Each structure stands twice: as C-alpha cells, then as structure tokens.
Amino acid sequence: MNDEKIARINELAKKAKNEGLTEEERHEQHKLRREYVEAVKKQLRPHVEGIKVVNEQGEDITPDKLKKIQKEKGLHGR
C-alpha cells in the first residue's frame, strides 16, 4: 500500500468525523481499509510463521498448528 492511499484513508477518516461521508466516499473508505488490512496481514504472516515459542526450561511449546506450517516451509529444522 502506497503513501497516497494511506493519506486518503486518513483524509476520509477525518472527513467522516468532522462532516460525514457520502455513500461513494464510504464505499471508497471501506475498500481502502480492506486493502490496508490485507497488506498488513501479508507483511505480518512471515514474521508470525517464523516464531518458535519456548518456555522457561527451554522446551519448545510452539502450537502444533504453527509447527505444521513451519514444517511445510522448512523452518526451525522441522
């Protein structure tokens, strides 16, 4: 997501708070927000998938669902 779209999201949010949005602007705002959330998810997923959880004793307590994903991607020697 580029800076122009983020600026537009902020502009629409400010306008919504101050004076309200037209139906067309509400639709645009919704579309831009969905696009933003998807972009964040796309950036966050690799980080989350790379996490290995260990307890104080050093034992791997990574959830099985995450271990499965890591095994499919060859992460952490799984």
Chimera marker file (.cmm) of the C-alpha trace (Angstrom):
<marker_set name="trace">
<marker id="1" x="0.000" y="0.000" z="0.000" r="1" g="1" b="0" radius="0.5"/>
<marker id="2" x="1.474" y="3.321" z="-1.017" r="1" g="1" b="0" radius="0.5"/>
<marker id="3" x="1.619" y="6.573" z="0.924" r="1" g="1" b="0" radius="0.5"/>
<marker id="4" x="-1.073" y="8.191" z="-1.234" r="1" g="1" b="0" radius="0.5"/>
<marker id="5" x="-3.614" y="5.535" z="-0.294" r="1" g="1" b="0" radius="0.5"/>
<marker id="6" x="-2.750" y="5.782" z="3.391" r="1" g="1" b="0" radius="0.5"/>
<marker id="7" x="-3.115" y="9.557" z="3.197" r="1" g="1" b="0" radius="0.5"/>
<marker id="8" x="-6.510" y="9.078" z="1.539" r="1" g="1" b="0" radius="0.5"/>
<marker id="9" x="-7.614" y="6.702" z="4.314" r="1" g="1" b="0" radius="0.5"/>
<marker id="10" x="-6.666" y="9.335" z="6.885" r="1" g="1" b="0" radius="0.5"/>
<marker id="11" x="-8.356" y="12.091" z="4.896" r="1" g="1" b="0" radius="0.5"/>
<marker id="12" x="-11.600" y="10.121" z="4.698" r="1" g="1" b="0" radius="0.5"/>
<marker id="13" x="-11.456" y="9.272" z="8.413" r="1" g="1" b="0" radius="0.5"/>
<marker id="14" x="-11.029" y="12.936" z="9.308" r="1" g="1" b="0" radius="0.5"/>
<marker id="15" x="-13.865" y="13.960" z="6.999" r="1" g="1" b="0" radius="0.5"/>
<marker id="16" x="-16.124" y="11.233" z="8.412" r="1" g="1" b="0" radius="0.5"/>
<marker id="17" x="-15.506" y="12.504" z="11.929" r="1" g="1" b="0" radius="0.5"/>
<marker id="18" x="-15.998" y="16.182" z="11.082" r="1" g="1" b="0" radius="0.5"/>
<marker id="19" x="-18.747" y="16.330" z="8.489" r="1" g="1" b="0" radius="0.5"/>
<marker id="20" x="-19.698" y="12.847" z="7.345" r="1" g="1" b="0" radius="0.5"/>
<marker id="21" x="-19.123" y="10.955" z="4.129" r="1" g="1" b="0" radius="0.5"/>
<marker id="22" x="-21.167" y="10.456" z="1.007" r="1" g="1" b="0" radius="0.5"/>
<marker id="23" x="-22.171" y="6.911" z="0.086" r="1" g="1" b="0" radius="0.5"/>
<marker id="24" x="-19.433" y="6.873" z="-2.553" r="1" g="1" b="0" radius="0.5"/>
<marker id="25" x="-16.828" y="8.020" z="-0.025" r="1" g="1" b="0" radius="0.5"/>
<marker id="26" x="-17.959" y="5.381" z="2.496" r="1" g="1" b="0" radius="0.5"/>
<marker id="27" x="-17.544" y="2.725" z="-0.186" r="1" g="1" b="0" radius="0.5"/>
<marker id="28" x="-14.078" y="4.061" z="-1.066" r="1" g="1" b="0" radius="0.5"/>
<marker id="29" x="-13.098" y="4.158" z="2.615" r="1" g="1" b="0" radius="0.5"/>
<marker id="30" x="-14.239" y="0.567" z="3.144" r="1" g="1" b="0" radius="0.5"/>
<marker id="31" x="-12.339" y="-0.631" z="0.073" r="1" g="1" b="0" radius="0.5"/>
<marker id="32" x="-9.141" y="1.184" z="1.112" r="1" g="1" b="0" radius="0.5"/>
<marker id="33" x="-9.353" y="-0.120" z="4.674" r="1" g="1" b="0" radius="0.5"/>
<marker id="34" x="-9.744" y="-3.716" z="3.448" r="1" g="1" b="0" radius="0.5"/>
<marker id="35" x="-6.748" y="-3.244" z="1.170" r="1" g="1" b="0" radius="0.5"/>
<marker id="36" x="-4.731" y="-1.839" z="4.085" r="1" g="1" b="0" radius="0.5"/>
<marker id="37" x="-5.609" y="-4.740" z="6.394" r="1" g="1" b="0" radius="0.5"/>
<marker id="38" x="-4.666" y="-7.278" z="3.716" r="1" g="1" b="0" radius="0.5"/>
<marker id="39" x="-1.323" y="-5.534" z="3.181" r="1" g="1" b="0" radius="0.5"/>
<marker id="40" x="-0.585" y="-5.639" z="6.919" r="1" g="1" b="0" radius="0.5"/>
<marker id="41" x="-1.522" y="-9.328" z="7.110" r="1" g="1" b="0" radius="0.5"/>
<marker id="42" x="0.721" y="-10.100" z="4.154" r="1" g="1" b="0" radius="0.5"/>
<marker id="43" x="3.681" y="-8.408" z="5.872" r="1" g="1" b="0" radius="0.5"/>
<marker id="44" x="2.965" y="-9.901" z="9.299" r="1" g="1" b="0" radius="0.5"/>
<marker id="45" x="2.401" y="-13.540" z="8.295" r="1" g="1" b="0" radius="0.5"/>
<marker id="46" x="6.077" y="-14.422" z="7.586" r="1" g="1" b="0" radius="0.5"/>
<marker id="47" x="7.112" y="-12.977" z="10.943" r="1" g="1" b="0" radius="0.5"/>
<marker id="48" x="4.490" y="-14.913" z="12.874" r="1" g="1" b="0" radius="0.5"/>
<marker id="49" x="5.229" y="-18.122" z="10.979" r="1" g="1" b="0" radius="0.5"/>
<marker id="50" x="8.897" y="-17.825" z="11.918" r="1" g="1" b="0" radius="0.5"/>
<marker id="51" x="8.289" y="-17.654" z="15.666" r="1" g="1" b="0" radius="0.5"/>
<marker id="52" x="9.450" y="-20.505" z="17.863" r="1" g="1" b="0" radius="0.5"/>
<marker id="53" x="7.945" y="-20.475" z="21.363" r="1" g="1" b="0" radius="0.5"/>
<marker id="54" x="9.983" y="-21.846" z="24.274" r="1" g="1" b="0" radius="0.5"/>
<marker id="55" x="9.169" y="-21.970" z="27.970" r="1" g="1" b="0" radius="0.5"/>
<marker id="56" x="11.476" y="-21.067" z="30.858" r="1" g="1" b="0" radius="0.5"/>
<marker id="57" x="13.010" y="-24.562" z="30.771" r="1" g="1" b="0" radius="0.5"/>
<marker id="58" x="13.931" y="-24.124" z="27.119" r="1" g="1" b="0" radius="0.5"/>
<marker id="59" x="11.323" y="-26.597" z="25.872" r="1" g="1" b="0" radius="0.5"/>
<marker id="60" x="9.670" y="-25.926" z="22.539" r="1" g="1" b="0" radius="0.5"/>
<marker id="61" x="5.999" y="-25.186" z="23.228" r="1" g="1" b="0" radius="0.5"/>
<marker id="62" x="5.145" y="-23.830" z="19.788" r="1" g="1" b="0" radius="0.5"/>
<marker id="63" x="1.469" y="-24.555" z="18.967" r="1" g="1" b="0" radius="0.5"/>
<marker id="64" x="1.003" y="-27.612" z="16.727" r="1" g="1" b="0" radius="0.5"/>
<marker id="65" x="-0.757" y="-25.575" z="14.035" r="1" g="1" b="0" radius="0.5"/>
<marker id="66" x="2.271" y="-23.288" z="13.768" r="1" g="1" b="0" radius="0.5"/>
<marker id="67" x="4.680" y="-26.244" z="13.843" r="1" g="1" b="0" radius="0.5"/>
<marker id="68" x="2.824" y="-27.742" z="10.865" r="1" g="1" b="0" radius="0.5"/>
<marker id="69" x="3.215" y="-24.527" z="8.864" r="1" g="1" b="0" radius="0.5"/>
<marker id="70" x="6.895" y="-24.320" z="9.801" r="1" g="1" b="0" radius="0.5"/>
<marker id="71" x="7.427" y="-27.945" z="8.740" r="1" g="1" b="0" radius="0.5"/>
<marker id="72" x="5.821" y="-27.250" z="5.356" r="1" g="1" b="0" radius="0.5"/>
<marker id="73" x="8.168" y="-24.285" z="4.900" r="1" g="1" b="0" radius="0.5"/>
<marker id="74" x="11.246" y="-25.991" z="6.348" r="1" g="1" b="0" radius="0.5"/>
<marker id="75" x="11.637" y="-23.554" z="9.240" r="1" g="1" b="0" radius="0.5"/>
<marker id="76" x="13.419" y="-24.318" z="12.537" r="1" g="1" b="0" radius="0.5"/>
<marker id="77" x="14.554" y="-27.731" z="11.305" r="1" g="1" b="0" radius="0.5"/>
<marker id="78" x="11.030" y="-29.117" z="11.436" r="1" g="1" b="0" radius="0.5"/>
<link id1="1" id2="2" r="1" g="1" b="0" radius="0.2"/>
<link id1="2" id2="3" r="1" g="1" b="0" radius="0.2"/>
<link id1="3" id2="4" r="1" g="1" b="0" radius="0.2"/>
<link id1="4" id2="5" r="1" g="1" b="0" radius="0.2"/>
<link id1="5" id2="6" r="1" g="1" b="0" radius="0.2"/>
<link id1="6" id2="7" r="1" g="1" b="0" radius="0.2"/>
<link id1="7" id2="8" r="1" g="1" b="0" radius="0.2"/>
<link id1="8" id2="9" r="1" g="1" b="0" radius="0.2"/>
<link id1="9" id2="10" r="1" g="1" b="0" radius="0.2"/>
<link id1="10" id2="11" r="1" g="1" b="0" radius="0.2"/>
<link id1="11" id2="12" r="1" g="1" b="0" radius="0.2"/>
<link id1="12" id2="13" r="1" g="1" b="0" radius="0.2"/>
<link id1="13" id2="14" r="1" g="1" b="0" radius="0.2"/>
<link id1="14" id2="15" r="1" g="1" b="0" radius="0.2"/>
<link id1="15" id2="16" r="1" g="1" b="0" radius="0.2"/>
<link id1="16" id2="17" r="1" g="1" b="0" radius="0.2"/>
<link id1="17" id2="18" r="1" g="1" b="0" radius="0.2"/>
<link id1="18" id2="19" r="1" g="1" b="0" radius="0.2"/>
<link id1="19" id2="20" r="1" g="1" b="0" radius="0.2"/>
<link id1="20" id2="21" r="1" g="1" b="0" radius="0.2"/>
<link id1="21" id2="22" r="1" g="1" b="0" radius="0.2"/>
<link id1="22" id2="23" r="1" g="1" b="0" radius="0.2"/>
<link id1="23" id2="24" r="1" g="1" b="0" radius="0.2"/>
<link id1="24" id2="25" r="1" g="1" b="0" radius="0.2"/>
<link id1="25" id2="26" r="1" g="1" b="0" radius="0.2"/>
<link id1="26" id2="27" r="1" g="1" b="0" radius="0.2"/>
<link id1="27" id2="28" r="1" g="1" b="0" radius="0.2"/>
<link id1="28" id2="29" r="1" g="1" b="0" radius="0.2"/>
<link id1="29" id2="30" r="1" g="1" b="0" radius="0.2"/>
<link id1="30" id2="31" r="1" g="1" b="0" radius="0.2"/>
<link id1="31" id2="32" r="1" g="1" b="0" radius="0.2"/>
<link id1="32" id2="33" r="1" g="1" b="0" radius="0.2"/>
<link id1="33" id2="34" r="1" g="1" b="0" radius="0.2"/>
<link id1="34" id2="35" r="1" g="1" b="0" radius="0.2"/>
<link id1="35" id2="36" r="1" g="1" b="0" radius="0.2"/>
<link id1="36" id2="37" r="1" g="1" b="0" radius="0.2"/>
<link id1="37" id2="38" r="1" g="1" b="0" radius="0.2"/>
<link id1="38" id2="39" r="1" g="1" b="0" radius="0.2"/>
<link id1="39" id2="40" r="1" g="1" b="0" radius="0.2"/>
<link id1="40" id2="41" r="1" g="1" b="0" radius="0.2"/>
<link id1="41" id2="42" r="1" g="1" b="0" radius="0.2"/>
<link id1="42" id2="43" r="1" g="1" b="0" radius="0.2"/>
<link id1="43" id2="44" r="1" g="1" b="0" radius="0.2"/>
<link id1="44" id2="45" r="1" g="1" b="0" radius="0.2"/>
<link id1="45" id2="46" r="1" g="1" b="0" radius="0.2"/>
<link id1="46" id2="47" r="1" g="1" b="0" radius="0.2"/>
<link id1="47" id2="48" r="1" g="1" b="0" radius="0.2"/>
<link id1="48" id2="49" r="1" g="1" b="0" radius="0.2"/>
<link id1="49" id2="50" r="1" g="1" b="0" radius="0.2"/>
<link id1="50" id2="51" r="1" g="1" b="0" radius="0.2"/>
<link id1="51" id2="52" r="1" g="1" b="0" radius="0.2"/>
<link id1="52" id2="53" r="1" g="1" b="0" radius="0.2"/>
<link id1="53" id2="54" r="1" g="1" b="0" radius="0.2"/>
<link id1="54" id2="55" r="1" g="1" b="0" radius="0.2"/>
<link id1="55" id2="56" r="1" g="1" b="0" radius="0.2"/>
<link id1="56" id2="57" r="1" g="1" b="0" radius="0.2"/>
<link id1="57" id2="58" r="1" g="1" b="0" radius="0.2"/>
<link id1="58" id2="59" r="1" g="1" b="0" radius="0.2"/>
<link id1="59" id2="60" r="1" g="1" b="0" radius="0.2"/>
<link id1="60" id2="61" r="1" g="1" b="0" radius="0.2"/>
<link id1="61" id2="62" r="1" g="1" b="0" radius="0.2"/>
<link id1="62" id2="63" r="1" g="1" b="0" radius="0.2"/>
<link id1="63" id2="64" r="1" g="1" b="0" radius="0.2"/>
<link id1="64" id2="65" r="1" g="1" b="0" radius="0.2"/>
<link id1="65" id2="66" r="1" g="1" b="0" radius="0.2"/>
<link id1="66" id2="67" r="1" g="1" b="0" radius="0.2"/>
<link id1="67" id2="68" r="1" g="1" b="0" radius="0.2"/>
<link id1="68" id2="69" r="1" g="1" b="0" radius="0.2"/>
<link id1="69" id2="70" r="1" g="1" b="0" radius="0.2"/>
<link id1="70" id2="71" r="1" g="1" b="0" radius="0.2"/>
<link id1="71" id2="72" r="1" g="1" b="0" radius="0.2"/>
<link id1="72" id2="73" r="1" g="1" b="0" radius="0.2"/>
<link id1="73" id2="74" r="1" g="1" b="0" radius="0.2"/>
<link id1="74" id2="75" r="1" g="1" b="0" radius="0.2"/>
<link id1="75" id2="76" r="1" g="1" b="0" radius="0.2"/>
<link id1="76" id2="77" r="1" g="1" b="0" radius="0.2"/>
<link id1="77" id2="78" r="1" g="1" b="0" radius="0.2"/>
</marker_set>
